[in-house]
Amino acid sequence: MRLSAALRHACRTSRSGAGQVRVLSPRGSSTAREERSAGWAPVRGTHFTSGSSGGSSAHSLSLQSRSPRLRAEHQHAAREIIEKSREELASVLKAHPAIKPTLAIIQAGEDDILLEMNTMMAEKVGLNVMQICLPRHCTEEEVIEEVLRLNEDQNVHGVFLCLPPSILSRRILNTIKPEKDVDGVSDLNVGRLVSGALSEGFPSPVAGAVLELLSRQDASLAGKRAVLVGLEGPLKVILQYLLQDAGMEVQTSRWAADNLQKQIKQVDVVVVMGTENTDLLPISVKPGVTVINCGSAFMPEISAAEERAREAECWTEIGPINAALRMQNVVRSSVRWVENQQYQTWTLRPLKLQPLSPVPSDIEISRAQTPKPIVQLAEEIGLLPEELEAYGRTKAKVRLSLLTRLQNQPNGKYVLVAGITPTPLGEGKSTVTIGLVQALSAHLKLNSFACLRQPSQGPTFGVKGGAAGGGYAQVIPMEEFNLHLTGDIHAITAANNLVAAAVDARILHEATQSDKALYNRLVPSVNGVRRFSPIQLGRLQRLGINKSDPGTLTPEEVRSFVRLDLDPAKVTWQRVVDTNDRFLRKITVGQANTEKGHSRQTQFDIAVASEIMAILALTDGLADMKSRLGRMVVGSSRSGQPVTADDLGVTGALAVLMKDAIKPTLMQTLEGTPVFVHAGPFANIAHGNSSVLADQLALKLVGEDGFVVTEAGFGADIGMEKFFNIKCRASGLKPDVVVLVATIRALKMHGGGPSVTAGVPLPKEYIDENLQLVSEGCSNLKKQIEIARLFGVPVVVALNVFKTDTEAEVDLVCRIAEASGASAAVPCHHWTRGGRGSVELARAVKETAAQENDFHFLYSLQTPIVEKIRTIAQKVYGADDIELSPEAQAKIEYYNQQGFDTLPVCMAKTHLSLSHMPDKKGVPTGFILPIRDVRASIGAGFIYPLVGTMSTMPGLPTRPCFYDIDLDPNTEEITGLF
């Protein structure tokens, strides 16, 4: 792929501010001619052979001693290398036309002869050349800055340092990424050469040229002797090794050595580089000796014109081969880069578990396991270094560019973990999810990924505790998982509250300013020029005003532009905080004198209930997220028109706040298997699933035979239904199997068992065997299996076993589950044994996922809103019908008028019962589902009816979890998390 003609002679200031960059396409060339820096020259080299001179036994090293026959052979060798490289690159470009393989040359001062030489070869091969001209007296730091920049440029596949020896330090050489070190001079590449692992590195073009010249002699090199004169550093090591490997006896010498003349008279090959003292020349050599110059610094002083002519003559010998081999290395580097962009086979190294009995606390188990460095885990699962943004040692963000790189990679199997209707006793969906992936990857050796939601700090410090799993099926470190993580929820809080601040500020300013004053402030004059911002131009277009000059708007157009006319009574956007705080459920804002009496009643929601959280979980990329953020409706105008974030002009700022939060966070389980943690909407007041992006990334990474296991919040009637009808619609992904989690204790409660209170010992019904309660409670399990089957997806029941469960109770549940339509029902012991305790579940999931299924949605998007609600109420919850309040009916009619009627429905309902009544366990029947209100999350893309008395801000109990959470100031260890 060639750069455009406009770039061929483009020149810009380098990042150091002191140099210049030229980027040339394969057909580009530089016409400038400037003198090169005095006292040094680029490594190109000249080949000399001695000839007879009147029968003398000694001959002087001379530029005139070259053989035309050898020169022709050398040119032919270079052409062969170039042709082979050209064909190899053409094959790569045919399959990957978007790449632009480039050789970057960093030099001190401008040397257009050097650029022309490499451009000539690059043009023949099809490569681009980038010339970076630093000051002649540049510093080490300036060079390193340029190298680091080139290391991160994906189009640069080779870096050539043409610098004087005084600058060319080991630090600089080793700064080049080994995969871009096409001169093969970094310590790693030299080590690879010596150790025989050159398939991963590059041979030195200079050394390669020397070997190529010597190999074209008639006689074998074995047994011959060579001396390396003036060579230092990597080139000396490389040549010495290569010549010895060819069977030659190799000596080294310095130009000032006393025995230099004696050494030269005893060898067959002399390889030289520069000279510290030109008085040592000419050197006497015996007839037939091959002398190769790897540098031109020892040439006698000549004029600029003579120097160019002399260099052109030298170019016909070692120069062409040297340059051709460098281009060959650039091509091979680009080939390796393309290969690395393909799907990488996993090399996962599981961590060993040594389960203890009795099982220690979750945090003790977490701390007893040393997690792998996150960069190691990323490498094991095929992530590239540039796709990872580390947040400390144990967690990292993964860039969405992975989706582009693996866009042609088939997806793995898609597994959803859901549960029966939850109880205060807990069912353990998270532990099942983690235990399952530990079993799949660590024990069955199948690629698998867990995709989990980020826990809200409200429940963590409230009553529920953390959400990292438990026992020997956890995400580690569990403290980092449960607290802050990588700050996504904080970013959502900041973005949400920026919108809220913008809403109230706009209401105030419109109420206290004239149209003209508003217009002058919204479109100010800067240095005498007024311009609309891009987002303001978008608002003008939506208003039907096709003008871009602020001075041309009519008074009516100005008024339409500046007046959102938000009705304070119809503002629907709430502030959020990630804390359970019941006293924020209704507040009054604007009571300060500075707000001039513009107060109104509003409320706080918990942060994970924000529409921005729902958007994060459903978006498929930055562009889509920005579009969704702009469509968020914050309220209505007095004329009844929806007002959006785009209208407020805040969309771009929101995207900036969310640009890092959109990337899933990579962590690991106790057994070292990968986990994505991303997004955390509640299932009772939102759609309750982790992000589409995390699932998509994981499905590509596991490969066609791998498994992605994600979890839906609360019971299957809530989280699973929304996963199918909302998340799968947004992602286009098709689930392969549902794992339905149940416990004996929870089934007993659904069968009529007594209520339980946190901190109080369990009643005997939950400890002693009671087959009747279990049997009656299985009605809820049957109903949840039936719900999954409504969508055409097979079900595997995972019975999360506790030590109080009896064998008879376990067998009874498994028999009922399979008789009710489950493909399999498996007891699981991951809490006490880790992945080994869920191996049978993993096998059942693998077998079931291999079967064809008939996945389909429960309703069509064209179905009216009321009928969508009714379908969910009757088919999923088991209600006889629905009852709409007048307010709900009015909202539905309004949404129909606005064209929102084709959105899916996200029911906001209690999670503690299939009905709207939290105390009704089992499978309630004969009830009417009351819809008290209907709201719209237009950015997220769904309508959400409020069932009964749902609250979007939880409260703290009498004794919250924070009583037990503490920090040791000496060790910084956290205690009390669970």
Secondary structure, 3 states (H helix, E strand, C coil): CCCCHHHHCEEEECCCCCCEEEEECCCCCCCCCCCCCCCCCCCCCEEEECCCCCCCCCEECCHHHCCHHHHHHHHHHHHHHHHHHHHHHHHHHHHCCCCCCEEEEEEECCCHHHHHHHHHHHHHHCCEEEEEEECCCCCHHHHHHHHHHHHCCCCEEEEEEECCCCCCCHHHHHHCCHHHCCCCCCHHHHHHHHHCCHHHCCCCHHHHHHHHHHHCCCCCCCCCEEEEECCCHHHHHHHHHHHHHCCCEEEEECCCCCCHHHHHHCCCEEEECCCCCHHHCCCEECCCCEEEECCCCCCCCCCHHHHHHHHHHHHCCHHHHHHHHHHHHHHHHHHHHHHHHCCCCCCCCCCCCCCCCCCCCHHHHHHHCCCCCHHHHHHHCCCCHHHEEECCCCCEEECCHHHHHCCCCCCCEEEEEEECCCCCCCCCHHHHHHHHHHHHHHHCCCCEEEEECCCCHHHHHCCCCCCCEECCEEEECHHHHHCCCCCHHHHHHHHHHHHHHHHHHHHHHHHHCCHHHHHHHHCCEECCEECCCHHHHHHHHHCCCCCCCHHHCCHHHHHHHHCCCEEEEEECCCEEECCCCHHHCCEEECCCHHHCCCCEEECEEEHHHCHHHHHHHHCCCHHHHHHHHHHCEEEEECCCCEEEHHHHCCHHHHHHHHCCCCCCEEEEECCCCEEEECCCCCCCCCCCECCHHHHHHHHHHHCCCCEEEEEECCCHHHHHHHHHHHHHHHHCCCCCEEEEEECHHHHHHHCCCCCCCCCCCCCHHHCCCCHHHHHHHHHHHHHHHHHHHHCCCCEEEEEECCCCCCHHHHHHHHHHHHHCCCCEEEEECHHHHHHHHHHHHHHHHHHHHCCCCCCCCCCCCCCCHHHHHHHHHHHHHCCCEEEECHHHHHHHHHHHHHCCCCCCECCECCCCCCCCCCCCCCCCCCCEEEEEEEEEECCCCEEEEEECCCCCCCCCCCCCHHHHCEECCCCCCEECCC
